[in-house]
């Protein structure tokens, strides 16, 4: 294990790596080194402006794969951030090869990850008052419904653009507790349709994954993403894996929409994210009219 210090941050890698290029972008004030994707990310500040820099090519402690695979994944993700630019998505501003790796630079968003690695696995995630997920779950239902609107609007948009979400989970979400704003921060493995499962178990958190994401040869489409959106609702408004009404916080009608979305049999789900969102939006209006959002 190698200890590295750059400006205000310290982190560990499996072996030495040259980050001299990074200080040319500005002063490094934060590091995100616990991801298992093979990327290491930094907060960088220069002339009063902040940037988020994602880099592939170093041997991170939590990554067991080939750094070249991480480089390829990041490079291949660049067209996604361009083609799927949206208010709910962090904004790409630059990307380039550097040394033996690849870097992508994004506008800085002052949000906290809803899947902080330092407070995972549960129960810390759910019971530690310092955990962003814990604090998020103590927001009002109304605030969390606004978060879901950002998430669902983006995924209805990518569906219209003929893409499917792969590896979406709470680690893909940032929440700014000061401004009550939600951003999606990781779409690196999203794919253009048609897309077929060639792995057996796809990338992602099983908490959010449909049966077809574990099935070799299965088509991954809008109906698959319906399951992911329903699982997201249960994570942010319910008991996550426990999808009983007892742990649901947003009324019966919204519960029924979310429950239909996570049906194991895809024929019993909504056929598309747009269809799901239409039903969800109708249920939200009904819930708000009931005066129960608080």
Buried (B, 14 or more C-beta within 10 A) or exposed (E): EEEBEBBEBEBEBBEEBEBEBBEEBBBBBBBBBBBEBBBBBBBBBEEEEBBBBBBBBBBBBBBEEEBEEBBBBBBEBBEBBEEBEBEBBBBBEEBEEBBEBBBBBBEBBEBBBBBBBEBBEEEBBBEBEEBBBBBBBEBEBBBBBBBBBBBBBBBBBBBEBEBBBBBBBBBBBBBEBEEBBBBBBBBBBBBEBEBBBEEEEBBBBEBBBBEBBBBEEBBBBBBBBBBBBBBBBBBBBBBBEEBEEEBBBBBEBBBBBBBBBBBEEBEEBBEBBBBBBBBBBEBBEBBEEEEEBE
